Amino acid sequence: MGIPADYRSEWSGKGMSVTILVCVFLLFVIPLAAQESFLSLEDTLSRLSATFYYDPLGEVGVLDVAGHRCVFPLWVSPDSLVASPLVPVIIDGATVFYAEAPVFRQGKPQFPSSFVETLRQRIAELEEEEKSRFRIAAIVIDPGHGGKDPGAVGELMKNGKKLTLREKDITLRAGKELYGLLKKQYPDKRILLTRDEDVYVSLEDRVAIANSVPLKEHEAIMYVSLHLNASFNKNARGYEVWYLSPEYRRNLLDPDRYGDNKEILPILNAMLEEEFTTESILIAQGIHKRLTEEVGVLLPSRGIKAAEWFVVRNTRMPAVLVELGFITNQQDASLLYEQESLSRFVKALYNGIVDFTTTFERSGGFVNHK
């Protein structure tokens, strides 16, 4: 019996050929399970809060449950067959358990109740495990300047009119849009703006906002400062990403926490400094890569650079400063002024942050900072 056309879709992924071979082999060598009740596709998706699609090449089904991809063979059975074989269910390409196979019966997919309940329990276990992993718990977005501090100022000719552009306005627009995207992507994380309106926030206060965020044992934080460049050379243009110079040394640890063991403090501080530097470079590389992909055809890259900007040297966390373009260049200024093109810059920032966060959390944290 073939799979109904309504459930066919295209799907491929890394390692899929191995998964298909394993699933097909086990499908025929594991004996049939005992008879039990089945749930409709609609009931299954409702119970698991999941989505479903089908790979016709491997004859495997895929359930997306709470962000976890669950792959399993589908048993194509005659309507008279009640029992189905035990098959492997592979979660995120790693976790495997065995359950009675879902089937296509009377033209529709059906799921054994034991399959649904076991999958629900396994996903719950994975969710509990993830809570104890080292994770990015907070992301601080710092729109540069504000209030009495306009930042860099440029002029833009638009439809025959001269517009005055201020760095503080554009960084705020970009910061608030980035904040919205990150809040939607990470409802369980603390996404902070150092300012969400046109107010003056000193450099010291920006640093204090970031450094005062409370973190638990397995939590980390990152800081991204948004700025625009300016130059007397009106032809200067392009984006660049900055991180703290590796040669700059800071006191990152509280001596009072180490009591009589203060002699090890310099060693621990140096290790943490190196870790923050590495992570800052990775964030800078990720954001720069995404900017190149998203807006690289519109303006040039000025590269990834190291310096000792106040906010990146005083925040005790991985931190970068992004110069999105030159407000004093007509082409860059136009890109940063128009909402459609500014959103492309924001999308690049968002994707770069998500890339780093995903890599960091999947590794369980490059090191434990506590």
C-alpha positions as CSV (number, residue, x, y, z in Angstrom):
1,M,0.0,0.0,0.0
2,G,1.4,3.5,-0.9
3,I,1.3,6.6,1.3
4,P,-1.6,8.9,0.6
5,A,-0.5,11.8,-1.6
6,D,-1.8,14.4,1.0
7,Y,1.0,13.3,3.4
8,R,3.9,13.4,1.0
9,S,6.5,16.1,1.3
10,E,10.2,16.8,0.5
11,W,12.7,16.4,3.4
12,S,16.4,15.7,3.6
13,G,19.0,16.2,6.3
14,K,22.5,15.3,7.4
15,G,22.9,11.7,8.3
16,M,19.4,10.9,6.9
17,S,20.7,8.0,4.8
18,V,22.1,6.2,7.9
19,T,18.9,6.8,9.8
20,I,16.8,5.4,7.0
21,L,18.9,2.2,6.7
22,V,18.8,1.6,10.5
23,C,15.0,2.2,10.5
24,V,14.3,-0.1,7.6
25,F,16.5,-2.9,9.0
26,L,14.9,-2.7,12.5
27,L,11.5,-2.5,11.0
28,F,11.8,-6.1,9.7
29,V,13.8,-7.7,12.4
30,I,12.0,-6.6,15.5
31,P,8.9,-8.7,16.3
32,L,5.3,-7.3,16.3
33,A,4.1,-5.7,19.4
34,A,1.0,-6.5,21.3
35,Q,-2.3,-5.1,20.2
36,E,-3.2,-1.7,21.6
37,S,-5.3,1.4,21.0
38,F,-4.4,4.1,18.4
39,L,-4.8,7.8,18.2
40,S,-5.6,9.9,15.2
41,L,-3.0,12.4,13.8
42,E,-5.1,15.3,15.1
43,D,-5.3,13.9,18.6
44,T,-1.6,13.1,18.6
45,L,-0.6,16.6,17.5
46,S,-2.9,18.0,20.2
47,R,-1.5,15.9,23.0
48,L,2.1,16.6,22.1
49,S,1.6,20.2,20.8
50,A,3.5,19.0,17.8
51,T,3.7,19.3,14.0
52,F,4.1,16.4,11.6
53,Y,5.4,15.8,8.2
54,Y,6.4,12.8,6.1
55,D,9.6,11.8,4.1
56,P,8.4,9.7,1.2
57,L,12.0,8.6,0.3
58,G,12.8,7.0,3.6
59,E,9.1,6.3,4.5
60,V,9.7,7.9,7.9
61,G,7.6,10.4,9.8
62,V,8.9,13.4,11.6
63,L,7.2,15.0,14.7
64,D,8.5,18.4,15.9
65,V,7.8,18.5,19.6
66,A,9.0,21.5,21.6
67,G,11.8,22.1,19.2
68,H,12.9,18.5,19.2
69,R,12.9,16.5,15.9
70,C,11.6,13.0,16.3
71,V,12.1,10.6,13.4
72,F,10.5,7.2,13.1
73,P,9.5,4.6,10.4
74,L,5.8,4.5,9.4
75,W,4.3,1.1,9.0
76,V,2.2,0.8,5.9
77,S,-0.4,-1.8,6.9
78,P,-3.4,-3.4,5.3
79,D,-6.6,-2.4,7.1
80,S,-6.9,-5.8,8.6
81,L,-3.6,-5.7,10.4
82,V,-4.1,-4.7,14.0
83,A,-0.6,-4.9,15.5
84,S,2.5,-3.1,14.2
85,P,6.2,-3.8,14.7
86,L,8.5,-2.1,17.3
87,V,10.6,0.6,15.7
88,P,13.3,3.0,16.8
89,V,12.3,6.6,17.5
90,I,15.3,8.9,17.1
91,I,15.2,12.3,18.9
92,D,17.5,15.0,17.7
93,G,19.7,12.4,15.9
94,A,20.9,11.0,19.2
95,T,18.3,9.8,21.7
96,V,16.7,6.5,20.7
97,F,13.8,4.4,22.2
98,Y,11.6,1.7,20.8
99,A,7.9,1.8,20.5
100,E,5.1,0.3,18.4
101,A,5.1,1.9,15.0
102,P,2.7,4.5,13.9
103,V,0.7,3.3,10.8
104,F,-1.2,4.4,7.8
105,R,-4.6,2.8,8.2
106,Q,-7.7,3.6,6.2
107,G,-5.8,6.4,4.4
108,K,-4.7,8.2,7.5
109,P,-1.8,8.1,9.9
110,Q,-2.5,6.7,13.4
111,F,-0.3,6.6,16.5
112,P,-0.3,3.9,19.2
113,S,-1.2,5.5,22.6
114,S,2.0,3.9,24.1
115,F,4.1,5.6,21.4
116,V,2.6,9.0,22.2
117,E,2.9,8.7,26.0
118,T,6.5,7.4,25.8
119,L,7.5,10.2,23.4
120,R,5.9,12.7,25.7
121,Q,7.9,11.4,28.7
122,R,11.2,11.3,26.8
123,I,10.7,14.9,25.7
124,A,9.9,16.0,29.2
125,E,13.1,14.3,30.4
126,L,15.2,16.1,27.8
127,E,13.6,19.4,28.8
128,E,14.6,18.8,32.4
129,E,18.2,17.9,31.3
130,E,18.4,21.1,29.3
131,K,17.5,23.2,32.3
132,S,20.7,22.1,34.0
133,R,22.9,22.8,31.0
134,F,25.1,25.9,30.8
135,R,23.0,28.5,28.8
136,I,22.8,32.1,27.7
137,A,20.3,33.4,30.2
138,A,20.5,37.1,29.3
139,I,21.3,39.3,26.2
140,V,22.0,43.0,26.7
141,I,21.4,45.2,23.6
142,D,22.9,48.7,24.0
143,P,21.7,51.3,21.5
144,G,24.5,53.9,21.6
145,H,24.0,57.5,22.7
146,G,20.6,59.1,23.5
147,G,19.0,62.1,25.0
148,K,21.4,65.1,25.2
149,D,24.1,62.9,23.4
150,P,23.1,62.7,19.7
151,G,26.2,60.7,18.8
152,A,27.4,61.2,15.2
153,V,25.3,63.5,13.0
154,G,24.9,63.4,9.2
155,E,22.9,64.9,6.5
156,L,20.9,63.0,3.9
157,M,19.4,64.3,0.7
158,K,16.0,62.7,0.2
159,N,13.5,63.8,-2.5
160,G,15.2,67.1,-2.8
161,K,15.1,67.8,0.9
162,K,18.0,67.8,3.4
163,L,17.4,65.5,6.4
164,T,19.5,65.6,9.5
165,L,20.2,62.1,10.8
166,R,21.4,61.4,14.4
167,E,23.1,58.3,15.5
168,K,21.1,58.0,18.7
169,D,17.8,57.7,16.7
170,I,19.0,55.0,14.3
171,T,20.7,52.9,17.0
172,L,17.4,53.1,19.0
173,R,15.3,52.0,16.1
174,A,17.7,49.1,15.4
175,G,18.0,48.2,19.1
176,K,14.2,48.0,19.6
177,E,13.6,45.9,16.5
178,L,16.4,43.5,17.6
179,Y,14.9,43.4,21.0
180,G,11.6,42.3,19.6
181,L,13.1,39.6,17.5
182,L,15.1,38.2,20.4
183,K,12.1,38.3,22.8
184,K,10.1,36.3,20.3
185,Q,12.9,33.7,19.7
186,Y,13.8,33.4,23.4
187,P,10.8,33.9,25.7
188,D,12.7,32.1,28.5
189,K,15.7,34.5,28.4
190,R,16.1,38.0,29.7
191,I,16.5,40.4,26.8
192,L,17.5,43.8,28.0
193,L,17.8,47.2,26.4
194,T,20.0,49.8,28.1
195,R,17.5,52.3,26.8
196,D,14.2,52.0,25.1
197,E,13.5,55.7,24.5
198,D,15.4,58.9,23.7
199,V,17.1,59.3,27.1
200,Y,20.7,59.9,28.1
201,V,22.4,56.9,29.7
202,S,26.0,57.3,30.7
203,L,28.6,54.7,29.7
204,E,29.0,53.8,33.4
205,D,25.3,53.2,33.7
206,R,25.2,51.0,30.6
207,V,28.0,48.9,32.0
208,A,26.2,48.7,35.4
209,I,23.0,47.5,33.8
210,A,24.8,44.6,32.2
211,N,27.0,43.7,35.2
212,S,24.1,43.8,37.6
213,V,22.1,41.1,35.9
214,P,21.8,38.1,38.4
215,L,23.0,34.8,37.0
216,K,22.5,31.3,38.3
217,E,25.1,28.6,38.5
218,H,24.7,27.4,34.8
219,E,23.9,30.8,33.2
220,A,25.9,33.2,31.1
221,I,25.2,36.7,29.5
222,M,26.4,38.6,26.4
223,Y,26.5,42.3,25.4
224,V,26.1,43.9,22.0
225,S,26.5,47.6,21.6
226,L,25.1,49.3,18.5
227,H,26.7,52.4,16.9
228,L,27.2,54.3,13.7
229,N,30.5,55.6,12.3
230,A,31.4,59.1,11.1
231,S,34.3,60.6,9.2
232,F,35.4,63.9,7.7
233,N,36.0,61.8,4.5
234,K,32.5,61.6,3.1
235,N,33.5,58.6,1.0
236,A,34.3,56.4,4.0
237,R,31.7,53.7,4.4
238,G,31.0,50.2,5.6
239,Y,30.3,48.1,8.6
240,E,32.8,46.7,11.2
241,V,32.6,44.7,14.5
242,W,34.8,45.3,17.5
243,Y,35.8,43.2,20.5
244,L,38.1,43.9,23.4
245,S,41.8,43.7,22.6
246,P,43.2,40.4,24.1
247,E,46.2,42.4,25.5
248,Y,43.9,44.4,27.8
249,R,43.7,42.9,31.3
250,R,40.8,43.2,33.7
251,N,39.8,42.1,37.2
252,L,36.8,39.9,36.5
253,L,36.4,38.0,39.7
254,D,35.4,39.2,43.2
255,P,38.3,38.5,45.6
256,D,36.0,38.3,48.6
257,R,34.5,35.1,47.2
258,Y,37.8,33.3,47.5
259,G,38.7,33.9,51.1
260,D,42.1,32.5,52.0
261,N,42.6,31.2,48.5
262,K,43.4,34.5,46.9
263,E,46.7,33.2,45.6
264,I,44.8,31.3,42.8
265,L,42.8,34.4,41.8
266,P,45.2,35.6,39.1
267,I,45.2,32.2,37.5
268,L,41.4,32.0,37.5
269,N,41.1,35.5,36.3
270,A,43.4,34.9,33.4
271,M,41.5,31.8,32.4
272,L,38.2,33.7,32.5
273,E,39.7,36.6,30.5
274,E,40.8,34.2,27.8
275,E,37.4,32.6,27.7
276,F,35.5,35.9,27.4
277,T,38.0,37.0,24.7
278,T,37.4,33.8,22.7
279,E,33.6,34.1,23.0
280,S,33.7,37.8,22.1
281,I,35.7,36.9,18.9
282,L,33.1,34.2,18.1
283,I,30.2,36.6,18.5
284,A,32.0,39.2,16.4
285,Q,32.8,36.7,13.7
286,G,29.2,35.5,13.7
287,I,27.7,38.9,13.4
288,H,30.2,40.0,10.8
289,K,29.5,36.9,8.7
290,R,25.7,37.5,8.9
291,L,26.2,41.2,8.0
292,T,28.2,40.2,4.9
293,E,25.5,37.7,3.9
294,E,22.6,40.2,4.4
295,V,24.0,43.6,3.4
296,G,27.5,42.8,2.0
297,V,26.2,43.6,-1.5
298,L,25.0,47.1,-0.4
299,L,28.1,48.4,1.5
300,P,31.6,47.1,2.1
301,S,33.0,45.3,5.2
302,R,35.7,47.0,7.2
303,G,36.4,43.8,9.0
304,I,36.6,42.6,12.6
305,K,38.8,44.7,14.9
306,A,40.1,44.8,18.5
307,A,40.1,47.9,20.6
308,E,39.4,49.1,24.2
309,W,36.1,50.8,24.0
310,F,34.7,51.7,27.4
311,V,31.6,49.4,27.3
312,V,33.4,46.3,26.1
313,R,36.3,46.6,28.5
314,N,34.1,47.2,31.6
315,T,31.4,44.7,31.0
316,R,32.3,41.4,32.7
317,M,31.0,39.2,29.9
318,P,31.6,38.4,26.2
319,A,30.9,41.8,24.5
320,V,31.1,43.4,21.1
321,L,30.5,46.8,19.6
322,V,29.0,47.0,16.1
323,E,29.4,50.0,13.8
324,L,26.6,49.5,11.3
325,G,27.8,52.1,8.7
326,F,28.9,55.7,8.2
327,I,26.2,58.3,8.9
328,T,28.4,60.8,7.1
329,N,28.2,58.8,3.8
330,Q,25.2,59.4,1.6
331,Q,24.9,55.7,0.6
332,D,25.3,54.3,4.1
333,A,23.1,56.9,5.6
334,S,20.3,56.1,3.1
335,L,20.5,52.4,4.0
336,L,20.4,53.1,7.7
337,Y,17.6,55.6,7.4
338,E,15.2,53.5,5.3
339,Q,13.3,51.0,7.4
340,E,13.4,48.2,4.9
341,S,17.2,48.2,4.6
342,L,17.7,48.9,8.3
343,S,15.7,45.8,9.1
344,R,18.3,43.8,7.0
345,F,21.0,45.1,9.3
346,V,18.9,44.0,12.3
347,K,18.2,40.6,10.8
348,A,22.0,40.1,10.5
349,L,22.6,41.1,14.1
350,Y,19.8,38.8,15.2
351,N,21.1,35.8,13.2
352,G,24.6,36.3,14.5
353,I,23.5,36.4,18.1
354,V,21.3,33.3,17.6
355,D,24.2,31.5,15.9
356,F,26.5,32.0,18.9
357,T,23.8,31.2,21.4
358,T,22.9,27.9,19.7
359,T,26.6,26.9,19.5
360,F,27.2,27.9,23.1
361,E,24.2,26.1,24.5
362,R,24.7,22.9,22.4
363,S,28.2,22.7,23.8
364,G,26.9,23.1,27.3
365,G,29.0,26.3,27.6
366,F,32.6,26.4,26.5
367,V,33.6,26.6,30.1
368,N,31.8,27.0,33.4
369,H,32.3,30.6,34.3
370,K,31.4,30.2,38.0
